[in-house]
Amino acid sequence: MTDTTTNGTTYDTTNDLTNDTSGQRSHDAVLADAVRVLTEGARRSVTWTDRDGREHQQRADFAEFVTHAVAGAAANLGGIEHALAARPGSWEADKVRDMLHCTVGYDEDYLDEHRTEPVVVRVHVDDILNELGVWKLYDEAHDELDRRHDTIAIPTAAGVPGDPTFEAALAALEPATAEQEAASDVVEELRERLDAQQGHESADYGEAFKANIHRAATELFPGLRVPVEVIVELDWQNDIGLSDTELERGGPTWRLWETARLNTPLPGTGIPLRDYPLTLGVAQVERDAGRDPLARLENHTREGNERS
């Protein structure tokens, strides 16, 4: 298919998709759609009634239409510089930047009201807590349980199941005593409860993070006219929920995410990240305070036994 605009420029949209893996439409296809919409906007007329009740028609303000359209695109991308990131120093970027500054302000104070797409914020709980060192405390707790199990000294054999040498060594082992079996059961019960505690704390942290994002949206972007969508992933995603561009350039997604991260209490502590000292990592603070996961679990068990 070939499209021809009113100024005679021809765009080939036979193949709407590029050959790259992103699946995005081709430059010509997108540009043809943009030209069609802008042409429709330029042809619009508006009707107004004067004080004597007579109707009048006049051409719509095309310059305002273009300015608002470009401001909407910039807002959807997260800011003026996000939109101009490909060639920020070009003369075209310079003119567009000036136009947008006149529309939304040099500090982008009025940018959010032009946004048409939801603000999507991703929260990857496992990645975030791993980066903060919280999950390292759980790894250490499991190491401690392994150590406790080793001290029980239940006879074991090393080798590959099915290998004759291993099977012979396994058969020659002395059976564990009742005391050893009981001690092993205690350790394994603690391990199960530790895993359950980690799962509950992960889910609670995700929900609190989500609530703080919505709270931050109300406080930071009162002019936002589109919804804020929060996607919480509890399992490992191999990133914290922000793209490299969002981390580098900021924007509403980063601001909401970072504000919530600082204000959300960490698992098992009730202390938001903003209140931790900058000189020590979270894990070290928790160790020093005796709030590592295994200690908290055993303290909770002890308190429950005392109440009963």
C-alpha positions in Angstrom: 0.0 0.0 0.0 1.2 3.6 -0.8 0.0 6.7 1.0 0.3 10.2 -0.5 -0.1 13.2 1.8 -1.5 16.6 0.7 1.9 18.1 0.1 2.7 15.3 -2.4 5.1 13.4 -0.2 4.7 9.7 -0.7 5.2 7.0 2.0 5.5 3.3 1.4 3.6 1.5 4.1 3.5 -1.9 2.3 5.5 -3.4 5.1 4.3 -1.9 8.4 6.7 -3.8 10.5 10.5 -3.5 10.6 12.7 -6.5 10.5 14.0 -6.0 14.0 13.0 -8.1 17.0 11.0 -5.4 18.7 8.1 -5.7 16.3 7.7 -1.9 16.0 6.1 -0.4 12.9 8.3 1.1 10.3 9.3 4.8 10.3 7.2 5.4 7.1 4.1 3.7 8.5 4.1 5.7 11.7 4.9 9.0 9.9 2.1 8.4 7.5 -0.4 8.0 10.4 1.0 11.1 12.1 0.6 13.1 8.8 -3.0 11.9 8.4 -3.9 12.9 12.0 -2.2 16.3 11.7 -3.9 17.0 8.4 -7.2 16.1 9.9 -6.4 18.5 12.8 -5.5 21.3 10.4 -8.7 20.9 8.4 -11.0 21.1 11.5 -13.2 24.1 12.0 -14.8 25.3 15.2 -18.3 26.9 15.6 -18.9 29.7 18.1 -21.9 31.8 18.9 -21.7 35.6 19.4 -23.6 37.7 21.9 -26.4 38.2 19.4 -26.9 34.4 19.1 -25.4 34.2 15.6 -23.2 31.2 14.8 -19.8 31.6 13.2 -17.3 29.1 11.9 -13.5 29.5 11.7 -10.5 27.3 11.2 -9.3 25.5 14.4 -6.0 26.6 15.9 -3.6 24.2 14.3 -0.6 25.5 16.0 -2.2 24.7 19.4 -3.2 21.3 18.2 0.4 20.4 17.1 1.8 21.8 20.4 -0.5 19.8 22.5 0.0 16.6 20.5 3.8 16.9 20.9 3.5 17.7 24.6 1.3 14.6 25.0 3.9 12.4 23.3 6.7 13.9 25.5 4.6 13.4 28.6 3.9 9.7 27.7 7.7 9.2 27.3 8.4 10.7 30.7 9.7 14.1 29.8 11.0 16.5 27.1 14.6 15.1 27.1 13.2 11.5 27.0 11.5 12.5 23.7 14.6 14.2 22.3 17.1 11.6 23.5 18.0 10.3 20.0 19.5 13.6 18.8 19.3 16.2 21.6 21.7 18.6 20.0 20.1 18.8 16.6 18.4 22.0 15.3 15.1 20.1 15.2 15.4 19.1 18.8 16.3 22.7 19.7 13.1 24.1 18.1 10.9 21.3 19.6 12.4 21.9 23.0 11.7 25.6 22.8 8.1 24.9 21.8 7.5 22.4 24.6 9.1 24.7 27.2 6.6 27.4 26.2 3.8 24.8 26.5 4.6 22.9 29.7 7.2 25.3 31.4 10.9 25.1 31.6 10.6 22.9 34.7 7.9 20.8 33.0 5.4 21.9 35.7 2.4 21.3 33.4 3.7 18.3 31.5 1.7 15.7 33.4 -1.7 17.1 32.4 -0.9 16.3 28.8 -0.1 12.6 29.4 -2.6 10.2 27.7 -1.0 6.8 28.6 -1.1 5.2 32.1 2.1 5.5 34.2 3.2 1.9 34.5 5.5 1.2 37.5 7.1 -2.3 37.9 8.1 -3.6 41.3 10.4 -6.6 41.2 10.5 -7.6 44.8 13.0 -10.4 44.8 15.5 -8.3 42.8 15.0 -5.2 45.0 15.5 -7.1 48.3 18.4 -9.0 46.9 20.1 -5.7 45.9 19.5 -4.2 49.3 21.1 -7.2 51.0 17.9 -8.4 52.8 17.9 -11.8 51.1 21.5 -12.3 52.0 20.4 -12.5 55.6 18.1 -15.3 54.7 21.0 -17.1 52.9 23.0 -16.7 56.1 20.0 -18.1 58.1 20.0 -21.2 56.0 23.7 -21.6 56.4 23.2 -21.5 60.1 20.6 -24.2 59.9 23.0 -26.3 57.8 25.6 -25.9 60.5 23.2 -26.9 63.2 22.2 -30.0 61.2 25.9 -31.0 60.7 26.5 -30.8 64.5 23.8 -33.5 65.0 26.3 -35.8 63.4 23.8 -38.1 61.6 26.0 -40.6 59.7 26.1 -39.9 56.0 27.9 -41.2 52.9 29.2 -39.3 50.0 28.7 -40.4 46.4 26.3 -40.8 43.6 23.0 -42.7 44.2 23.1 -45.9 42.2 26.8 -46.2 42.2 27.8 -49.6 43.9 30.4 -48.0 46.1 28.0 -45.4 47.4 25.2 -47.9 47.9 27.6 -50.2 49.9 28.8 -47.3 52.1 25.2 -46.2 52.6 24.2 -49.7 53.7 27.1 -49.9 56.2 26.1 -46.7 58.0 24.9 -46.8 61.6 21.2 -45.7 61.8 20.5 -42.4 63.4 19.4 -42.4 67.0 16.0 -41.2 68.2 17.7 -38.1 69.7 19.4 -37.4 66.4 16.2 -37.8 64.4 14.3 -35.5 66.8 17.0 -32.8 66.6 17.0 -33.1 62.8 13.2 -32.7 62.7 13.6 -29.5 64.8 16.1 -28.0 62.3 13.9 -29.0 59.3 10.8 -27.5 60.9 12.7 -24.2 61.4 13.8 -24.3 57.8 10.2 -24.7 56.6 9.0 -21.9 58.8 11.9 -19.7 57.6 10.9 -20.2 54.0 7.3 -19.4 54.9 8.4 -16.3 56.7 10.4 -15.1 53.7 7.4 -15.7 51.4 5.1 -13.7 53.7 7.5 -10.9 54.1 8.1 -10.7 50.3 4.4 -10.4 49.6 3.8 -7.8 52.4 6.7 -5.7 51.1 5.3 -5.8 47.6 1.9 -4.6 48.7 3.4 -1.9 50.9 5.6 -0.8 48.0 2.5 -0.6 45.7 0.5 1.4 48.2 3.4 3.9 48.6 3.6 4.3 44.8 -0.1 5.3 44.7 0.5 7.6 47.7 3.5 9.2 46.0 1.5 9.7 42.8 -1.1 11.8 44.7 1.6 13.9 46.3 4.1 14.3 43.4 1.8 14.5 40.4 -1.5 16.1 41.5 -2.2 17.2 37.8 -1.9 13.6 36.5 -5.1 12.7 34.6 -4.2 9.1 33.8 -4.1 6.1 36.1 -1.0 4.8 37.7 -0.7 1.0 37.2 1.6 -0.9 39.5 2.8 -4.4 38.5 4.3 -6.3 41.4 6.4 -9.4 40.6 7.5 -11.5 43.6 9.9 -13.8 41.8 13.3 -13.0 40.3 13.1 -10.9 37.1 16.8 -10.1 36.6 16.2 -6.3 37.0 14.7 -4.1 39.7 11.8 -2.9 37.6 13.3 0.1 35.9 14.9 0.4 32.5 18.4 1.9 32.0 16.8 5.0 30.4 14.5 5.5 33.4 17.4 5.2 35.8 19.5 7.6 33.8 16.9 10.3 33.0 14.4 10.1 35.8 10.8 10.9 34.9 7.5 10.0 36.7 8.1 6.3 36.7 11.5 6.6 38.4 10.3 9.2 40.8 7.3 7.1 41.9 9.4 4.0 42.2 12.3 5.6 44.1 10.0 7.5 46.4 8.2 4.3 47.3 11.4 2.4 47.7 12.7 5.0 50.3 9.4 5.1 52.2 8.5 1.3 52.3 9.5 -0.4 55.6 11.9 -3.3 55.0 10.8 -6.9 55.8 10.8 -7.7 59.5 12.0 -4.3 60.6 9.2 -1.7 60.2 12.0 0.7 59.3 11.8 2.5 55.9 15.0 2.5 53.8 15.3 6.3 54.1 16.0 5.9 57.9 18.9 3.5 57.5 22.4 5.0 58.0 24.3 5.6 54.7 27.6 4.3 56.0 26.3 0.7 56.6 24.5 -1.7 54.5 21.0 -2.9 55.5 22.2 -6.4 56.2 24.9 -5.2 58.6 22.5 -2.9 60.5 20.1 -5.8 60.9 22.9 -8.2 62.1 24.0 -5.6 64.6 20.5 -5.1 65.9 19.9 -8.8 66.3 17.0 -8.7 63.7 18.3 -11.3 61.3 15.5 -13.6 60.0 16.4 -16.7 62.1 16.7 -14.6 65.3 13.3 -13.0 64.6 11.7 -16.4 63.9 13.1 -18.0 67.1 12.2 -14.9 69.2 8.6 -15.1 67.9 8.5 -18.8 68.8 9.9 -18.1 72.2 7.4 -15.3 72.9 4.5 -17.5 71.7 5.6 -20.3 74.1 5.8 -17.8 77.0 2.3 -16.5 76.4 0.9 -20.0 76.3 
